[in-house]
Every structure is written in C-alpha cells, then in structure tokens.
Amino acid sequence: MKKYFTIPVALLLLNMGSALAQNLNPPKDGAAIRLVNNKIEVSPAKEYTVDIWLVKSKRYASREFGGLQARGPEGVNVSFEPKDGHKDVFSMKIKVAEEASRGKFTMMIKGMGENSQKVKSSVVSLVVSEGTMVGVEEN
C-alpha cells in the first residue's frame, strides 16, 4: 500500500517543480525577456524585487545589449539593476506609493539602448491591491 501511495506523490511533486521552473530557452533570433511569472501582485508602501533574465539567441550570444525599462501605472516606480554581476540577469524593483491606484494594469518590459530593437518585449500583469502577496520578494 505504501508503494502505491509514494509513486503518485513523487510524480505530483516532480510536475509541480517543472511548472515553477524558469523558461530560459533562447529565442531564434535576438534576445527575449523572461520572468518566472508574468503576473505580479503588489501592495502600497512596499518595495518588491523580481528576477528577470535576458536570454540571447546563439547568433547574439556575444553581443552587448543595453538595459531594460518599464513604465508602471501612476504611483508605481519600476527600476532595473544588474543582479550579482551577471550582465544578463536583472533585479526589477517595484516600489508602490501609498496613493497608487488599486487595480489590474498591463506593463510592458522592453529593452533600451544598444541592440534594443532585437529584444522581444514581455508583457506583465501588475495587480495593485491592499493584501500581502505571494511569490514576490519583499525588501
């Protein structure tokens, strides 16, 4: 009986881990912006950090790219910093002011500067609400 229970549980945990894994497959051409989750929930008067990867195609692997940019709704400040010295991994910092409008917003993350025309943008659903959120690191 124990053996019949262990196998389904192990398979379930294995599938859950792969569902949470980051898609770091390179695009066919240029570079692409990748996030673990394209839905980010935040609340006012706090700062959140989300990791972002700039994944390059084989053809563009040695090329330099500028940074990333995004514009949040009024009252939401979004900035990017290279993470831990890796030039293609960024920390996206989201700071939400107390007076920020509550609701669901669409935010586009795109490349800027050198070779920005070759960066495939990523659309993020940003939810500003009162509650504490899961899946976003808080600073």
Buried (B, 14 or more C-beta within 10 A) or exposed (E): EEEEEEEEEEEEEEEEEEEEEEEEEBBEEBBBBBBBEEEBBBBBEBBBBBBBBBBBBEEBEEEEBEBBBBEBBEBBEBBBEEBEEEEBBBBBBBBBEEEBEEEEBEBEBBBEEEBBEBBBBBEBEBBBBEEEBEEBEEE
